[in-house]
Amino acid sequence: MFHSRARVILGLSLLAALSSASAQRAVKVATISPLTGSLAALGQDIKQGAEVAFRMHSAALRAAGLNVTLQSFDDNGNATRGVNVAQQILSDSSFLGVVGPLNSGVSLRVSEVLSKGNIAVISPTSTSDTLTEQKWNNFFRVVAPDRAQADAASAYIADVLKPKSVFVVTDNTTYGNSLTQQLQGNLKDKNVRVVAYVGVSEDAGYKALVNRVKESGAELVFFGGTPDKGGPFLKLLRDGGVTTRFMGGDALDSEVLTRTAGAAARDTLFTTVFGPVSAFANRSTFVNAYEAAFKKAPSGIAAFSFDAMNVLLDSLERAAKNGAPTRESVLAAVRTTNFDASTALTGRIAFTKTGERSNSPLFLIRVSDTTLTSRVERVLRYTAR
């Protein structure tokens, strides 16, 4: 009787231990991006690029003994909503990492909240310089920062376009302000005159700018902001008879620009940390998988989200080699990421101690005069400093 009872107790103990181990290995990763609102198209790109990476990793995750679930959250492009999502993730101990958010302002708030739980945040799109200058150390990005775009844009403006003066506009987002402030300083250093620097927070403010731009005599308008603001602003300029060349940052790398500006988008220039997928030599496997899943061609944002999720899942697998993965072990693994150019879609990926990608691609894009499609003018590399 004693031996029988002992065997039962031992069996129950082993079952409990196995159940506990199984529960520890049932983990989640998340994407955070706007799935509703004016930036939903870009947010869907993040979600879908990450989903392709997750599906392609599924066999390796199972082989590592991991039961991983991907959950997508909608932040509506709003920092307050992003904080609410981050708190939900923080309170669920099964979440070990995040890909996203889209917007720099949302990333700033989300990363701070998730730093309390040592949860890695890997953004495929957030470019504000301030994101890698914070006291927390859980934020990483696979794109170049605004300073890289500002450097590239100001060099092209000064050395190639050579305008007598530039009119700079920001949409007053964290992203827009960071990019345009860097650009303004660079142009001053290059002796290019900035006739105005204007921040616009309300849609009505853009209409009032049309005459100011016209009267300024500026030979270039540089816009730092999202395409749902930049596209309509560009259309207002053209409808108002302003033919001044229009240039902006990577947020204009979106079909939202051509959809909202229409024919006015012709000959627009923008720098982008994303670039067309056709610029990447390793694209075929990703493109085929993406098109099979979503019946459309992937954007540059989707490509970088694919790489961001690959970094997170690879880190999860490496952390699992030393036992059940934890938030801390996954975060430590992300820091030691070292993808060579043949492994990552967008080129070699490693991070500096601040979470900056060590070496990032950067593109100068022109919208075609005839087809409103984008073509690469120049391909550059940015080395983090």
ABEGO torsion letter per residue (X at the ends): XAAAAAAAAAAAAAAAAAAAAAAAABBBBBBBBBABEAAAAAAAAAAAAAAAAAAAAAAAAAAAGBBBBBBBBBAGGBAAAAAAAAAAAAABAABABBBOBABAAAAAAAAAAAAAAGBBBBBAABABAAAAABABAABBBABBBAAAAAAAAAAAAAAAAGBABBBBBBAGBAAAAAAAAAAAAAAAAAGBBBABBBBBABAAAAAAAAAAAAAAGBABBBBBEBAAAAAAAAAAAAAAGBABBBBBBAAABBAAAAAAAEAAABGBBBBBAAEBAAABAAAAAAAAAAAAAAGBBBBAAAAAAAAAAAAAAAAAAAAAAAEBBBAAAAAAAAAABBBBAAABAAEBBBBBAAGBBABBBBBBBBBBAAAGBBBBABBBBBBBX
